[in-house]
Amino acid sequence: MHTAIIGAGIAGLTCARALYAAGQQVTVFEKSRGPGGRISTRRRDDAAFDHGAQFFTVRDPAFAPIAEDWAAAGMIAPWTGRFGRLVGEARYVAETPPLTRWVGVPRMSAITRRLSAGLDLKTKTRIETVTPSPGGWQLKTTEGDDAGRFDRVVVATPSPQAVPLLAAAPDLAEKAAAAKMRPSWAVMARFAEPLRLPFDAVDVQEGPVAWLSRNTSKPARGDAECWVVLARARWAEAHVEDTFEDVAEALVGAMAERLPGFAPVEAIAHRWRYGLLNQAIGPDAHLDPRGLGACGDWCVGPRVESAWRSGQAMAGLLLAETARGA
Ligand SMILES: Cc1cc2nc3c(=O)[nH]c(=O)nc-3n(C[C@H](O)[C@H](O)[C@H](O)COP(=O)(O)OP(=O)(O)OC[C@H]3O[C@@H](n4cnc5c(N)ncnc54)[C@H](O)[C@@H]3O)c2cc1C
């Protein structure tokens, strides 16, 4: 039984690892240079920015033992910064009681690097079509190359990218189309000197910025003074086609108005076209009886742990089919 998984985010890799642990053959296709998806880190000289997921929580009891294992293996650690809200002009209100936030060590991307270790992972390979072939599925890349024939295929991409890949199973394609995802802009800002601010991360209550965090305050991040600024979802939607330079200027400018000294030496924007889930569709994962499945955060909720849950559920459905001899 050979399963192809399209997308090496947390959902795809969770599913891949579970199948691999059960002794099945798995190949993971990823269009980017490395695994991670929206759990990602951009490195630049001695600076590094987690410009996708900022941290993750463990609300789901099924996820708790997994996070414990990751912590024991040194993959993750708690982020014990000064958290709160920025209200009005620039009033900082500390969070009470503090939420437990987990981050990858030494960067968010360490999580998915570790999850992909030992797997057959084909990066820089964008799958364009998934078509039925006798007893299985044929995959083709965007370049028109044959990516192989597989017994089963799991589509683990953001929902808008899943729709065309699920064309052979119109029911699934329709479900994916019903999940709503919004764009997101992240700005990576590097400073010459440490900023003297009373917080490490804040939810910003008004204006174009929704979140501001000092990446350097996470464990094992080094000394470079790196901050991440995330746009408010509504603002990102309205400015999705702006230039990267304009977005960096607008978001840094909005913070500079409120925080004296917020003057980075470099600010680079990154667009997540399908960044944040607005509306999940449930249930946790979907499987067409012919062996075409779909999973991702869009099935469950807008968080890392939701994507994990979906990937785990996808593997559960496939392993149950195997046990039934399908
Ligand atoms: C800016 C930002 C901040 C966030 N902050 C948090 C946070 O603080 N806490 C939290 O819990 N969650 C946060 N999230 C959400 C969290 O990152 C996601 O819910 C989660 O990472 C989704 O994982 P996934 O595996 O479902 O999808 P993804 O991570 O998107 O993985 C899908 C993968 O599929 C690949 N792909 C797509 N199409 C193809 C194709 N045709 N062929 C091959 N590969 C393909 C993509 O390149 C990608 O790697 C944040 C997200 C963003 C964007």
The ligand as an SDF file (V2000), in Angstrom:
LIG
                    3D

 53 58  0  0  0  0  0  0  0  0999 V2000
    0.6730   34.4310    9.9480 C   0  0  0  0  0  0  0  0  0  0  0  0
    0.0730   33.2220   10.6160 C   0  0  0  0  0  0  0  0  0  0  0  0
    0.0810   33.1400   12.0010 C   0  0  0  0  0  0  0  0  0  0  0  0
   -0.4580   32.0150   12.6300 C   0  0  0  0  0  0  0  0  0  0  0  0
   -0.3780   31.9360   13.9960 N   0  0  0  0  0  0  0  0  0  0  0  0
   -0.7940   30.8150   14.6130 C   0  0  0  0  0  0  0  0  0  0  0  0
   -0.6060   30.6660   16.0230 C   0  0  0  0  0  0  0  0  0  0  0  0
   -0.0270   31.5300   16.6840 O   0  0  0  0  0  0  0  0  0  0  0  0
   -1.0670   29.5140   16.6110 N   0  0  0  0  0  0  0  0  0  0  0  0
   -1.6650   28.5290   15.8820 C   0  0  0  0  0  0  0  0  0  0  0  0
   -2.0240   27.4870   16.4670 O   0  0  0  0  0  0  0  0  0  0  0  0
   -1.8500   28.6400   14.5420 N   0  0  0  0  0  0  0  0  0  0  0  0
   -1.4300   29.7540   13.8990 C   0  0  0  0  0  0  0  0  0  0  0  0
   -1.5790   29.8640   12.5450 N   0  0  0  0  0  0  0  0  0  0  0  0
   -2.3120   28.8120   11.8080 C   0  0  0  0  0  0  0  0  0  0  0  0
   -1.4380   27.5700   11.5880 C   0  0  0  0  0  0  0  0  0  0  0  0
   -0.1950   27.9490   11.0580 O   0  0  0  0  0  0  0  0  0  0  0  0
   -2.1560   26.6180   10.6240 C   0  0  0  0  0  0  0  0  0  0  0  0
   -3.4440   26.3300   11.1360 O   0  0  0  0  0  0  0  0  0  0  0  0
   -1.4390   25.2930   10.3830 C   0  0  0  0  0  0  0  0  0  0  0  0
   -0.0460   25.4530   10.2870 O   0  0  0  0  0  0  0  0  0  0  0  0
   -2.0160   24.6610    9.1130 C   0  0  0  0  0  0  0  0  0  0  0  0
   -1.3470   23.4550    8.8020 O   0  0  0  0  0  0  0  0  0  0  0  0
   -1.7970   22.5860    7.5310 P   0  0  0  0  0  0  0  0  0  0  0  0
   -0.9130   21.4010    7.4880 O   0  0  0  0  0  0  0  0  0  0  0  0
   -3.2660   22.3620    7.5750 O   0  0  0  0  0  0  0  0  0  0  0  0
   -1.5550   23.5280    6.2530 O   0  0  0  0  0  0  0  0  0  0  0  0
   -0.2150   24.2050    5.7060 P   0  0  0  0  0  0  0  0  0  0  0  0
    0.7270   24.4920    6.8050 O   0  0  0  0  0  0  0  0  0  0  0  0
   -0.6680   25.3570    4.8710 O   0  0  0  0  0  0  0  0  0  0  0  0
    0.4560   23.0840    4.7830 O   0  0  0  0  0  0  0  0  0  0  0  0
    0.0120   22.8330    3.4790 C   0  0  0  0  0  0  0  0  0  0  0  0
    1.2160   22.5780    2.5710 C   0  0  0  0  0  0  0  0  0  0  0  0
    0.7490   22.2020    1.2760 O   0  0  0  0  0  0  0  0  0  0  0  0
    1.6720   22.7130    0.3170 C   0  0  0  0  0  0  0  0  0  0  0  0
    0.9990   22.7120   -0.9890 N   0  0  0  0  0  0  0  0  0  0  0  0
   -0.0800   23.4400   -1.3800 C   0  0  0  0  0  0  0  0  0  0  0  0
   -0.4400   23.1140   -2.6490 N   0  0  0  0  0  0  0  0  0  0  0  0
    0.4260   22.1570   -3.0640 C   0  0  0  0  0  0  0  0  0  0  0  0
    0.5580   21.4150   -4.2720 C   0  0  0  0  0  0  0  0  0  0  0  0
   -0.2880   21.5860   -5.3050 N   0  0  0  0  0  0  0  0  0  0  0  0
    1.5650   20.4930   -4.3630 N   0  0  0  0  0  0  0  0  0  0  0  0
    2.4430   20.3070   -3.3270 C   0  0  0  0  0  0  0  0  0  0  0  0
    2.3510   20.9910   -2.1550 N   0  0  0  0  0  0  0  0  0  0  0  0
    1.3520   21.8850   -2.0220 C   0  0  0  0  0  0  0  0  0  0  0  0
    1.9880   24.1000    0.8690 C   0  0  0  0  0  0  0  0  0  0  0  0
    3.1920   24.6140    0.3110 O   0  0  0  0  0  0  0  0  0  0  0  0
    2.0950   23.8060    2.3690 C   0  0  0  0  0  0  0  0  0  0  0  0
    3.4220   23.5000    2.7460 O   0  0  0  0  0  0  0  0  0  0  0  0
   -1.0360   30.9690   11.8680 C   0  0  0  0  0  0  0  0  0  0  0  0
   -1.0370   31.0630   10.4770 C   0  0  0  0  0  0  0  0  0  0  0  0
   -0.4730   32.1680    9.8450 C   0  0  0  0  0  0  0  0  0  0  0  0
   -0.4520   32.2400    8.3390 C   0  0  0  0  0  0  0  0  0  0  0  0
  1  2  1  0
  2  3  1  0
  2 52  2  0
  3  4  2  0
  4  5  1  0
  4 50  1  0
  5  6  2  0
  6  7  1  0
  6 13  1  0
  7  8  2  0
  7  9  1  0
  9 10  1  0
 10 11  2  0
 10 12  1  0
 12 13  2  0
 13 14  1  0
 14 15  1  0
 14 50  1  0
 15 16  1  0
 16 17  1  0
 16 18  1  0
 18 19  1  0
 18 20  1  0
 20 21  1  0
 20 22  1  0
 22 23  1  0
 23 24  1  0
 24 25  2  0
 24 26  1  0
 24 27  1  0
 27 28  1  0
 28 29  2  0
 28 30  1  0
 28 31  1  0
 31 32  1  0
 32 33  1  0
 33 34  1  0
 33 48  1  0
 34 35  1  0
 35 36  1  0
 35 46  1  0
 36 37  1  0
 36 45  1  0
 37 38  2  0
 38 39  1  0
 39 40  1  0
 39 45  2  0
 40 41  1  0
 40 42  2  0
 42 43  1  0
 43 44  2  0
 44 45  1  0
 46 47  1  0
 46 48  1  0
 48 49  1  0
 50 51  2  0
 51 52  1  0
 52 53  1  0
M  END
$$$$
